[in-house]
């Protein structure tokens, strides 16, 4: 797992968490003001993310981002896409957390289909006939009101 050191003029050195593998995060200190939001609508869910980070959690890479530094952190009701900067390689203090996305959690949800054959896509070949009647429509058939 690589931890990349980033530096800017406003803050001390921070370690950006980067890896292609899930990371077990230990319980960490994080201040309420250390969270940066991509969109203001996420603000109401920040306490849930803080709770997850303070308790320790699993951070899983977001495969569609392909940057190695965006992770999913699951809270009680939401899944957060975040970038995390720590103050040390022990990862016990989060200096900054950037929320990229915040989605309702679907963990533990099960979808039960009573009759899987009813949803079978084998009849896709005759889908062309679904709109056959529309071809029979003629401009002369229109009624002017």
Sine and cosine of phi, psi and omega as CSV:
sin_phi,cos_phi,sin_psi,cos_psi,sin_omega,cos_omega
0.00,0.00,0.77,-0.64,0.00,-1.00
-0.99,-0.14,0.68,-0.73,0.15,-0.99
-0.87,-0.49,0.87,-0.49,-0.11,-0.99
-0.98,-0.19,0.76,-0.65,-0.02,-1.00
-0.99,0.12,0.83,-0.56,0.03,-1.00
-0.89,-0.45,0.54,-0.84,0.00,-1.00
-0.61,-0.79,0.66,-0.75,0.16,-0.99
-0.67,-0.74,0.06,-1.00,-0.09,-1.00
-0.95,0.30,-0.42,0.91,-0.12,-0.99
-1.00,0.09,-0.39,0.92,-0.12,-0.99
-0.73,-0.69,0.22,-0.98,0.14,-0.99
-0.96,0.29,0.03,-1.00,0.02,-1.00
-0.88,0.48,0.64,-0.77,0.06,-1.00
-0.78,-0.62,0.44,-0.90,0.01,-1.00
-0.93,-0.36,0.92,-0.39,0.03,-1.00
-0.98,0.18,0.80,-0.60,0.03,-1.00
-0.96,0.26,0.85,-0.53,0.01,-1.00
-0.65,-0.76,0.81,-0.59,0.09,-1.00
-0.17,-0.99,0.34,-0.94,0.06,-1.00
-0.99,-0.15,0.07,1.00,-0.04,-1.00
-0.89,-0.45,0.42,-0.91,0.10,-1.00
-0.87,0.50,0.54,-0.84,-0.04,-1.00
-0.81,-0.58,0.80,-0.60,0.10,-0.99
-0.99,0.13,0.92,-0.40,-0.01,-1.00
-1.00,-0.04,0.79,-0.62,0.05,-1.00
-0.96,0.29,0.26,-0.97,0.11,-0.99
-0.81,0.59,0.72,-0.69,-0.11,-0.99
-0.75,-0.66,0.50,-0.86,0.15,-0.99
-0.99,0.17,0.66,-0.75,0.09,-1.00
-0.43,-0.90,0.75,-0.66,0.03,-1.00
-0.99,0.15,0.48,-0.88,0.01,-1.00
-0.84,0.54,-0.61,0.80,-0.04,-1.00
-0.98,0.19,0.00,1.00,-0.02,-1.00
-0.99,0.11,-0.05,1.00,-0.04,-1.00
-1.00,-0.09,0.80,-0.60,0.05,-1.00
-0.95,-0.31,0.69,-0.72,-0.07,-1.00
-0.96,-0.29,0.68,-0.73,0.14,-0.99
-0.95,0.31,-0.62,0.78,0.01,-1.00
-0.70,-0.71,0.65,-0.76,-0.03,-1.00
-0.87,0.50,-0.49,0.87,-0.03,-1.00
-0.89,0.46,-0.27,0.96,0.02,-1.00
-0.99,0.16,-0.25,0.97,-0.12,-0.99
-0.81,0.59,-0.64,0.77,-0.04,-1.00
-0.90,0.43,-0.31,0.95,-0.05,-1.00
-0.98,-0.20,-0.03,1.00,-0.02,-1.00
-0.83,0.55,-0.68,0.73,0.01,-1.00
-0.83,0.55,-0.56,0.83,0.01,-1.00
-0.93,0.38,-0.64,0.77,0.06,-1.00
-0.91,0.41,-0.71,0.70,0.01,-1.00
-0.85,0.53,-0.67,0.74,0.02,-1.00
-0.87,0.49,-0.69,0.72,-0.01,-1.00
-0.91,0.42,-0.68,0.73,-0.02,-1.00
-0.93,0.36,-0.61,0.79,0.00,-1.00
-0.94,0.34,-0.46,0.89,0.01,-1.00
-1.00,0.07,-0.31,0.95,-0.13,-0.99
1.00,-0.03,0.66,-0.75,-0.10,-0.99
-0.34,-0.94,0.06,-1.00,0.08,-1.00
-0.99,-0.16,0.76,-0.65,0.08,-1.00
-0.94,-0.33,0.87,-0.49,-0.04,-1.00
-0.95,-0.31,0.71,-0.70,0.02,-1.00
-0.87,0.49,0.58,-0.81,0.08,-1.00
-1.00,-0.01,0.96,-0.29,-0.12,-0.99
-0.89,0.46,-0.53,0.85,-0.05,-1.00
-0.96,0.29,-0.29,0.96,0.00,-1.00
-0.98,0.18,-0.56,0.83,0.05,-1.00
0.80,0.59,0.48,0.88,0.05,-1.00
-0.95,-0.31,-0.18,0.98,0.04,-1.00
0.97,0.24,0.01,1.00,-0.02,-1.00
-0.80,-0.60,0.13,0.99,0.07,-1.00
-0.94,-0.34,0.81,-0.59,-0.11,-0.99
-0.82,-0.58,0.44,-0.90,0.15,-0.99
-0.99,-0.11,0.80,-0.59,0.12,-0.99
-0.88,-0.47,0.85,-0.53,-0.05,-1.00
-1.00,-0.05,0.80,-0.60,0.13,-0.99
-0.99,-0.13,-0.22,-0.97,-0.02,-1.00
-0.92,0.39,-0.63,0.78,-0.06,-1.00
-0.80,-0.60,-0.14,0.99,-0.07,-1.00
-0.76,-0.65,0.42,-0.91,0.15,-0.99
-0.92,-0.40,0.81,-0.59,-0.07,-1.00
-0.95,-0.30,0.75,-0.66,0.17,-0.99
-1.00,-0.07,0.88,-0.48,-0.12,-0.99
-0.70,-0.72,0.37,-0.93,0.26,-0.96
-0.92,-0.39,0.68,-0.73,-0.08,-1.00
-0.83,-0.56,0.73,-0.68,0.10,-1.00
-0.90,-0.45,0.80,-0.60,0.00,-1.00
-0.95,-0.32,0.28,-0.96,0.02,-1.00
-1.00,-0.03,-0.22,0.98,0.02,-1.00
-0.44,-0.90,0.24,-0.97,-0.01,-1.00
-0.93,0.36,-0.28,0.96,0.05,-1.00
-0.96,0.30,-0.29,0.96,0.04,-1.00
0.86,0.51,0.59,0.81,0.02,-1.00
-0.99,-0.14,-0.02,1.00,0.08,-1.00
-0.64,-0.77,0.87,-0.50,0.05,-1.00
-1.00,-0.03,0.88,-0.47,0.01,-1.00
-0.99,0.15,-0.54,0.84,-0.02,-1.00
-0.42,-0.91,0.65,-0.76,0.11,-0.99
-0.75,-0.66,0.83,-0.56,0.02,-1.00
-0.96,-0.29,0.87,-0.50,0.04,-1.00
-1.00,0.05,0.90,-0.43,0.03,-1.00
-1.00,0.07,-0.67,0.75,-0.02,-1.00
-0.49,-0.87,0.38,-0.92,-0.01,-1.00
-0.57,-0.82,0.92,-0.39,-0.09,-1.00
-0.85,-0.52,0.49,-0.87,0.12,-0.99
-0.86,0.52,0.66,-0.75,-0.03,-1.00
-0.97,0.26,0.66,-0.75,0.09,-1.00
-0.90,-0.43,0.20,0.98,0.01,-1.00
-0.90,0.44,0.71,-0.70,0.01,-1.00
0.99,0.14,-0.05,1.00,0.01,-1.00
-0.98,0.18,0.67,-0.74,0.01,-1.00
-0.85,-0.53,0.70,-0.71,0.07,-1.00
-0.95,-0.30,0.85,-0.53,-0.04,-1.00
-0.93,-0.37,0.82,-0.58,0.04,-1.00
-0.95,-0.32,0.88,-0.47,-0.05,-1.00
-0.89,0.45,-0.72,0.70,-0.06,-1.00
-0.78,-0.62,1.00,-0.01,-0.04,-1.00
-0.85,0.53,-0.47,0.88,-0.01,-1.00
-0.93,0.37,-0.43,0.90,0.00,-1.00
-0.92,0.38,-0.37,0.93,-0.02,-1.00
-0.95,-0.30,0.27,0.96,-0.03,-1.00
-0.93,0.37,0.68,-0.74,-0.03,-1.00
-1.00,-0.10,0.30,0.95,-0.03,-1.00
-0.93,0.37,-0.31,0.95,-0.04,-1.00
-1.00,-0.02,0.35,0.94,0.00,-1.00
-0.90,0.43,-0.40,0.91,-0.05,-1.00
-0.90,0.43,-0.51,0.86,-0.05,-1.00
-0.99,-0.14,0.28,0.96,0.04,-1.00
-0.92,0.39,-0.38,0.93,0.02,-1.00
-0.90,0.44,-0.48,0.88,-0.01,-1.00
-0.97,0.26,-0.24,0.97,-0.04,-1.00
-0.88,0.47,-0.46,0.89,-0.05,-1.00
-0.91,-0.42,0.32,0.95,-0.05,-1.00
-0.88,0.47,-0.60,0.80,-0.03,-1.00
-0.91,0.42,-0.44,0.90,-0.01,-1.00
-0.93,0.37,-0.48,0.88,0.02,-1.00
-0.94,0.35,-0.40,0.92,-0.01,-1.00
-0.98,0.20,-0.15,0.99,-0.04,-1.00
-0.95,0.31,0.73,-0.68,-0.05,-1.00
-0.85,-0.53,0.54,-0.84,0.02,-1.00
-0.87,0.49,-0.49,0.87,0.00,-1.00
-0.94,0.34,-0.30,0.95,-0.02,-1.00
-0.98,0.18,-0.17,0.99,-0.03,-1.00
-0.95,0.30,0.58,-0.81,0.02,-1.00
-0.94,-0.34,0.81,-0.58,0.02,-1.00
-1.00,0.04,0.79,-0.62,-0.02,-1.00
-0.96,-0.30,0.00,0.00,0.00,0.00
